[in-house]
Amino acid sequence: MSDFSTGVNELFDGQFREWKLARDNYSQLDSVRVRTVSFPGYDISVQYNPGRIVSSAAKVDARSVEARPCFLCEANRPAEQRGVTYGSDYIILINPFPIFRRHLTIVNRAHTPQRIAGNFGTMLSLAKSLPDYVIFYNGPQCGASAPDHLHFQAGNRGFLRIETDMTNPLLCSLVAHEGDTEMWLWRDYGRGIMTLKGNDTEALIATFGRFTEKFALLQPDRPEPMLNILAWHDDGRWTVHVVPRRVHRPACYFAEGENRILLSPASVDIGGVFITPREEDFNKITSGDVRAILEEVCLGEDELKKLTSGIL
């Protein structure tokens, strides 16, 4: 696929002129509050973004999903929303409830379930076609507010902490390679992450496939193994962060009273920017809360080391 940057920039310009909701919501990012929670060797940003309450509080159980019209299907999208065609199967839309200054949703034209199997290659293609963006995938039980409709999202580079954290050799180190394909693992990062790097599409797809097949054995009752994925392309190579999950939402999401923190972690949160749609959560969340949430929803580093053994 060719570079779609120009078309996407024109899409934002046009949508801001024509679509008041999108224009207002992106303008409100100027007033979004951010603070930093520090850990040894890295930081987590916490963003107070009330516009994200729709996503964070979305009911994604099967009954609720079946009862509502799919908001990603063309027939149900706002009349003002336009897009850029990507290949024969996808359309690139601006996300009207943004986290990033440039936030995209890339939607399959067919109403088909959110699954990465058979679609990881599309994610790599998107990363190459949108070099100024991080492409991310939230699994159907890992933060996708539309688990019934296949889609990816994208946000402008330079926003997520993981982009700079991975350059720290104390956090992320090479553990295996075959040809140009490399596997890196993280340590002392509070969450288990496997990072793949390489310039060979087929080799990356094959390595990812071996990992998901192995992980699926541990979660046989899931629609797919629980994953968040972040990817980008620069200097002729892909960087892909694969984050296996054990649960969708942490216990604090369901707690009552002062113990509740309404935070539903997905790719952005695990990438280093925690999104809190409620001001009280933004004000009170501590480093202990952040650590507990990540440890609860993600696999640990030792677990991931065993899971990735032998896949490359």
N, C-alpha and C positions, 0 to 999 in steps of 0.2 A: 504493500500500500504506500502511496505517496504521502508527503507531509501535508497534514490537514490544518496546520496552524493558522494560515490566512483565512480559510473558510470559517474556522471557529471564532477567530477574532471578529470577523464581520457579523457572525451570528450574535455575539454578545452586544455589539454596537446596535444592531437592529432590534434585538429583544428589549434592550434598555429604552429605546425610543418608543416601542410599541406596547410594552407590557408593564403596566404600572406596578403590579404586585412584585415582579422580579426586580424592577428598578428600585423600589422602596426597600426591599429586603437586602439587596446588595449595598444600598446606601447605609443601612443600619449596621453593617459590619464596622463602620467607622466608630460606633459607640460600644462595640463588643469589648468586654473587659477580659483581661488575661493576667494571670499570675503564674509564678513559677514554683514548683515543688522540687526540691533538690535531693539527690541521692549521691552516694560516692561514685564519681565518674560520669554522671549524666543527670539531666534534668527532665522533668515532665511539665508541659504547659497545661494549665487548666483554663478553659475558655467558658465564660458565661454567655450563652447564646440562647435566649428564650425562643427564638424562631425554630429551634430544633426539637421542641417538645413533641411535635407531631410524630417525628421519627423515633425519638427515645421512648415514647410511651405507646408506640404502635402495638396493637394486639395482633400477634402473628401466629396464634394457634389456628389449627385447620378450620374450625368452625367460624371464627371471626373473618379469616381470609375469604372463605367461600361466601360469606354473607355480604361482602362489600364489592362494589365494582372495582376492577383493577385500574388503578390510577396511571399505570404505564401504558395501557392499551390506547391506541390512537383515538378510538371512539370516545374515551373518557378523559382525555387530556384537555386542558384549557384551550379555548378557541384561539387565544393569543400565542400559544406556544408553537414555535416553528423549530425546525431542526436541519442538520446537515446529513445527507445520506452517506452511510459508510458501507461500502460493498452492497451486496444484494439483501443482506439480512438485518442490518442495524441502522439506527438513526441516532445521531449525536444531538442531545438536548442540553440546554442550560438547566441546572438544578435551581428551582425557584426558592429553595430554603437552604441557603449556602452556609458552609463552614469556611470555605476558601474564597479568596477574592475572585478566582475563576474556578467554578465548580460545575462539572458536567455529569450527566447521566447518559450512558450509552445503552440504548434499549434494543432488544431483539424485536423485530416486527411481528413475530408470532407470539402468541400467549403460550409460552412453554416454561416449565418449572426452572427455578434458579439451580443450575448444576454446572460445576466446572468441568466434569468429564466430557471430553470432546470439544471443549471451548477454551482450553488453556492456550492453544495456538492463536485464537482470536485476541486474547489478552496481550500476548507478545506483539502481535501486529498493531494493536492499538497503541502500545507503548512506543513503537517505532514511528507510527504516524503522528503521534502527539508528543514530540520530544521535550516540550516545556511542561509536561504533566506527569504526575504519578498516577498510574492506573491502579484501581483497587477493586477487589472482589470480596463481598461479604456473603458467606454461605447462608443457606436458607434458615439455619439455626444459629447464625453468628452475626446478627445485626442487620440482615436484609429486611427492610420494612415491606418489600414486595417479594416474598419467597415463592410466589406463584408465577413470576414473570422474569425471565432471564435478562440480566442487566449487569453492567459494570459502572463504576464511577471514576471520575478523574478530578484531581485538584492540582493547582499550580505548584511547580517545584519550589523548594526552599521553605516550605511551611512546616513539614513534619520533622520532628527531632531526629528520627531514625536516619534521615539523609546524612546528617553530619556525624551522628553517633557511630555509624558503621566505619568511619575513617579512623576511629580510635582502636589501635591494635590490642588494647587491654580489654576491650569489649567484644570485638569481632575478629575471629582468626580463621585462616584457611585450614581445613581438616582433611580434604580429599580433592583429587582432580583427575580428570581423564581427558586428554587432549586439551582443548581450550575451556572445557566445562569445569567449573569449580564449585565446591560446596564449602560454605563457611558456617560456623556455629558461634553463638553468643554465650558469654558467661558473665555472671554478676550483673545481669540486666533485668532481673525480676520477672522474666518471661522467656520461655523457650522459643527460639526462632531459628529456622534453617534458611540460609541465604544462598541462592544459586546465582552464578555469574557465567556468562559465556556469549559467544557469537553464533552458535550453531542452533538454529531453531529446533530441529529434530532431536538433537541431543538433550536439550532442555526439556522438551515435551516428554521424552522417554524417561529421564531422571525423575521428573515430577510424577509421572505415571507410576513408577516403581514405588515412590514414597506413598502415594495415595492408596495404592493397592495394599501396602503393608499396614497403613494406618487404619484402613477400613476394617481390617480383621479385629481391631480393638473396639470398633463401634458398629457391630453388625446390624443393629436395629435402627440406625440413622438413615435418612434418605441419601446422604453422602457423608463421608468423614468431615467433621467440623473444622472448617478452615477459614482464615482470613488471609488474603494475598495482596501484596503491594509490589508493583513493578514499574521500572522506568528503563529508558534506553538512552545511552549517551556514549560517545567515543566508539561507536560501532559494536557495543556490547549491551546485553540486558543485565539488569540486576533485579532479582526476584526474591522477595521476602515471604516465606511461607510460615504461617503461624497456626499450628494445630491447637484446637480448643477442647476443653472437657465439658464446659457448660456454657449456656447462652448468656444468662444474666446472673450477677452475683447475688448473694443473700441480702445485701443491703438494699437492693432494688425492691424487694418484697417486704422489707421491715416496716414497722409502723412508728409514728411519732418522730422523735429526734434521731432515732437510729436509721431512718430511711435516707438513702442517697439515691436519687433517681438518675442512674447512669447505666446505660446499656452498651457495653463496650463493643466496638466494631473496629475496622481497620484503622481508622483515624486515631482512635484512643490508643490502640496498641502501638501505633506508629509514633506516639509520644505527645499527642494533644488530646486531653480528656475534655469531653464536651458535657457541660452541665447546663441544662435548660432552666433549672431553678436557682434563683439567687442564693437561697439559704444553703444549697449544696456547694455552690461556688465558694461561699465564704467559709464553710466549716471543714471541707475535705482536707485531710492531712496526708502526710507522707505515709503514715501507717495505713490509712484507708486505701491509698493508691496501691501500695504493695499488696495488701490483702486482696483487693479486687483482681489484680493481675495474677496472683498466685492461684486464686480460685478458678478463674476462667481459662487460663492457659496451662499447657503442660509445663512441667519443670525442665530445667536444663539437662539434668541427668536422664530423665525419661526420654527426652528428645535425642540425646546421644545414642541411646539404645535403639530408638526407632529409626534413626538414619544410618545405622551401621550397615555397610554392604550395599547401599543403593547406588554408590558411585565408585 
